[in-house]
C-alpha cells in the first residue's frame, strides 16, 4: 500500500514528483490518516500544520517534514526512514 503524503497547496509540483514515485499525495482537506505531512518553512509557518489535526494517527503519529532546501531524494529518505530533524 502506498504511503499517504499530505502537502500544502503551493507544493503541488513536489506532489506530482512524489506521485510519479508511487506515493499517494493529498491536500489539507483529506479526512483520513496520513503517513507524512510536508510543509515549506520558507512559505508558511508551523501554525499551518493545524490544518492537519484530523489526519494524524494518535497511536503511530505522522512525520512532519520541512521541505525547504531539500531535494526529492532527501524528502523520500525522510519519508521512508521516518527520519526527521529538529523543528527548532
C-alpha positions as CSV (number, residue, x, y, z in Angstrom):
1,X,0.0,0.0,0.0
2,X,1.5,3.4,-0.9
3,X,2.3,5.9,1.8
4,X,-0.1,8.8,2.0
5,X,1.6,12.2,2.0
6,X,-0.2,15.4,2.8
7,X,1.1,18.6,1.2
8,X,0.3,22.3,1.4
9,X,-1.2,23.8,-1.8
10,X,1.9,25.5,-3.0
11,X,3.8,22.2,-3.0
12,X,1.8,20.7,-5.9
13,X,4.9,20.3,-8.2
14,X,6.6,18.3,-5.4
15,X,3.4,16.3,-5.0
16,X,3.5,15.4,-8.7
17,X,7.1,14.1,-8.3
18,X,6.0,12.0,-5.3
19,X,3.0,10.6,-7.2
20,X,5.3,9.6,-10.0
21,X,7.3,7.6,-7.5
22,X,4.2,5.7,-6.2
23,X,3.1,7.8,-3.2
24,X,-0.5,8.9,-2.7
25,X,-0.5,12.7,-2.3
26,X,-3.4,14.5,-0.6
27,X,-4.1,18.1,0.5
28,X,-5.2,19.6,3.8
29,X,-8.9,18.7,3.1
30,X,-8.1,15.0,3.2
31,X,-10.1,13.4,6.1
32,X,-8.2,10.2,6.8
33,X,-4.8,9.5,8.4
34,X,-1.6,10.2,6.6
35,X,2.0,8.9,6.9
36,X,3.7,12.3,6.5
37,X,2.9,16.0,6.2
38,X,5.2,18.2,4.1
39,X,5.5,21.9,4.5
40,X,7.9,24.6,3.4
41,X,9.1,26.9,6.2
42,X,10.1,29.5,3.7
43,X,6.5,30.0,2.6
44,X,4.4,29.1,5.7
45,X,4.7,28.8,9.5
46,X,4.2,25.8,11.8
47,X,0.7,27.2,12.6
48,X,-0.2,25.9,9.1
49,X,0.0,22.4,10.5
50,X,-3.2,22.9,12.5
51,X,-5.0,22.3,9.2
52,X,-3.9,18.6,9.6
53,X,-5.2,17.9,13.1
54,X,-7.7,15.4,11.8
55,X,-5.2,13.3,9.8
56,X,-2.7,12.3,12.4
57,X,-2.9,8.7,13.8
58,X,-2.5,9.4,17.5
59,X,-1.0,5.9,18.1
60,X,1.5,6.0,15.3
61,X,1.9,9.7,14.5
62,X,2.6,11.4,11.2
63,X,6.1,12.5,10.2
64,X,6.3,16.3,9.7
65,X,8.9,17.2,7.1
66,X,10.1,20.7,6.3
67,X,11.0,20.5,2.6
68,X,12.8,23.9,2.5
69,X,16.2,23.4,0.9
70,X,15.7,19.6,0.4
71,X,15.9,17.8,-2.8
72,X,13.5,15.0,-3.7
73,X,16.0,12.3,-2.6
74,X,16.2,13.9,0.8
75,X,12.5,14.0,1.2
76,X,12.0,10.4,0.1
77,X,14.7,9.3,2.5
78,X,12.9,11.1,5.4
79,X,9.6,9.6,4.4
80,X,10.9,6.0,4.1
81,X,13.2,6.0,7.1
82,X,10.8,8.1,9.2
83,X,13.9,10.3,9.8
84,X,13.4,13.9,11.0
85,X,15.4,16.9,12.1
86,X,14.8,19.3,14.9
87,X,11.9,21.7,14.4
88,X,14.0,24.5,16.1
